[in-house]
Amino acid sequence: METLTHCFVCEKEKFTNYLECNSFVGTNEQFTIVACEECGFCFLNPRPDKEGIKSYRSLQNTNSESKNNVLGNKVDLFIKKRRIKKRFKLVSRIKKSGKILEIGCSNGELLSIFKKHNWETVGIEKNPEERKYAQNSLNLDVREEEELVKFEEHFFDVIMLWHVLEKVHDLNKFLTTIFQKIKPDGVLIISLPMCESYDAVLYNKFWAGFNLPMNLYHFTEDSIKALMKKHSFEIKKIIPIKSDSFYMSAKSEKHRLNKNNFLKAFRVGSLSNRMAKLKISPYSSQIFIIKPQN
Ligand SMILES: [Zn+2]
């Protein structure tokens, strides 16, 4: 475990406890999320270090039957396919072609669609099995995370981080690298769970979006905005992921009761989306379309 002494956003050193949460991977551990007293940024502290997090990740993968995969294999697969198509459509509306990088590309399914549409694709994936699948079965250029710094400056037209930023240990160093590698007219796409959404506040320590200890940071619209500004990026547009309110609620119900409660999850998910539409709280997950400030 490592203890952080400075806030990643404002660098100040005073934090208050925000929430005590149990592990989401079936271990009997409790974790503490703290909030920076200066800027309100919420993060896990203390947290497993880069080596330590690996065992939790593999536990999460092996536990996927009971924890992640709440809707069953077929429904989960259907949701995943639909999500990938939506992501491709969203990016294609912003840019038609060019060099695209996906960090945390899993087995490369999304990148393979871009490749079919004549994009030059590169993936970064930590998981060696998924990386090998993408390389060998989908014939994609997928590399280890250490390779990111080796690309030329201003190389990529689009960089995508789908629910990834909240898991990056060296947050500031990482974003500095991203800024170097993206073209001045490039687009950075980041999706995040939002810890001020209605479903997050309602489920509190059971909210699946906390996903402890894998998720190291818990973003609000203000904190992502401040972090992006610190790295000379500007948020241009925010797009809701409306289906995530239902998905998160279903996972949170399972985490809370240790069994499914789809009816309640549907009610909470609908209410969460309604509250977000009325701008009372953010959506459960949101996509941020970001550009470098020139
Ligand atoms: Zn701060």
Residues whose N, C-alpha, C, O or C-beta is under 5 A from the ligand:
A	BS01	ZN	C7 V9 C10 E11 K12 C36 E38 C39 G40 F41
